Amino acid sequence: MNVKGKRIADKSYRLTDSGIIHCSVKVVIVGCGRVGARLALKLTEEGHEVTVIDQSASSFSRLGDNFDGTALLGNGIDEDMLKRAGIEEADAFCALTNGDNRNIMSAEMAQHVFNVPRVVCRIYDPIRYEVYKDLGLGVICPTIMGTDTVHEILVKD
């Protein structure tokens, strides 16, 4: 759904066995490492529609045999691959590879080319994190998060 040139998440709703209305989102994840796989499994267990893209077929073994989503072997910065993954209908996009450049590029494509409403990009470099955060990209920095957590454990009373 588009409003004033911006795409708004068009969420699917379904009634669960317990009678609770569940809102599901369509998520594309680039990177099936530990974080990408864990997130994909968690989201599918919650009933969300998930597609994972990775360049390494062996990475998909992290998803196990009961993964209820789609796994695509390919490049997450390739426009045709992103379209095949359903990015044009996606409510959310996560760039979770081990490479900052690849994550930034795919997240920028998701946000600016495909107008995905929610985009999260993992950036390890704290300087790049600040730059892209200031530019409005939804970013997380494990380096900063890890440092802050260790610091708090060391100095808390």
Secondary structure in CASP SS format (residue, H / E / C, confidence):
PFRMAT SS
TARGET T0000
AUTHOR 0000-0000-0000
METHOD secondary structure of the structure
MODEL  1
M C 1.00
N E 1.00
V E 1.00
K C 1.00
G C 1.00
K E 1.00
R E 1.00
I C 1.00
A C 1.00
D C 1.00
K C 1.00
S E 1.00
Y E 1.00
R E 1.00
L E 1.00
T C 1.00
D C 1.00
S C 1.00
G C 1.00
I C 1.00
I E 1.00
H E 1.00
C E 1.00
S E 1.00
V C 1.00
K E 1.00
V E 1.00
V E 1.00
I E 1.00
V E 1.00
G C 1.00
C C 1.00
G C 1.00
R H 1.00
V H 1.00
G H 1.00
A H 1.00
R H 1.00
L H 1.00
A H 1.00
L H 1.00
K H 1.00
L H 1.00
T H 1.00
E H 1.00
E C 1.00
G C 1.00
H C 1.00
E E 1.00
V E 1.00
T E 1.00
V E 1.00
I E 1.00
D E 1.00
Q C 1.00
S C 1.00
A H 1.00
S H 1.00
S H 1.00
F H 1.00
S H 1.00
R H 1.00
L H 1.00
G C 1.00
D C 1.00
N C 1.00
F C 1.00
D C 1.00
G C 1.00
T E 1.00
A E 1.00
L E 1.00
L E 1.00
G C 1.00
N C 1.00
G C 1.00
I C 1.00
D C 1.00
E H 1.00
D H 1.00
M H 1.00
L H 1.00
K H 1.00
R H 1.00
A C 1.00
G C 1.00
I H 1.00
E H 1.00
E H 1.00
A C 1.00
D C 1.00
A E 1.00
F E 1.00
C E 1.00
A E 1.00
L C 1.00
T C 1.00
N C 1.00
G C 1.00
D H 1.00
N H 1.00
R H 1.00
N H 1.00
I H 1.00
M H 1.00
S H 1.00
A H 1.00
E H 1.00
M H 1.00
A H 1.00
Q H 1.00
H H 1.00
V H 1.00
F C 1.00
N C 1.00
V C 1.00
P C 1.00
R E 1.00
V E 1.00
V E 1.00
C E 1.00
R E 1.00
I C 1.00
Y C 1.00
D C 1.00
P H 1.00
I H 1.00
R H 1.00
Y H 1.00
E H 1.00
V H 1.00
Y H 1.00
K H 1.00
D H 1.00
L C 1.00
G C 1.00
L C 1.00
G C 1.00
V E 1.00
I E 1.00
C C 1.00
P H 1.00
T H 1.00
I H 1.00
M H 1.00
G H 1.00
T H 1.00
D H 1.00
T H 1.00
V H 1.00
H H 1.00
E H 1.00
I H 1.00
L H 1.00
V H 1.00
K C 1.00
D C 1.00
END
